[in-house]
């Protein structure tokens, strides 16, 4: 064949090839995965708290809108509904 080369393998039987990973390498990989998991869980917890806060604000807004609609339907007047009490400190912070 044109341009074919034979691969020359060493004939020495004392050369041992190791297949796999050492214990240190495996421990480092497990450590890195553990650190990434801890960081991911911390971010997940903070996002969960932000979601709860946003849900609470949304629920307060719906209660406020329902109170205004109720007052309009029953001719109560909006002066008897204190909207700032319904919103609470959520709008201030």
Secondary structure, 3 states (H helix, E strand, C coil): CCCCCCCCCCCCCCCCCCCCCCHHHHHHHHHHHHHHHHHHHHHHHHHHHHHHHHHHHHHHHHHHHHHHHHHHHCCCCHHHCCHHHHHHHHCCC
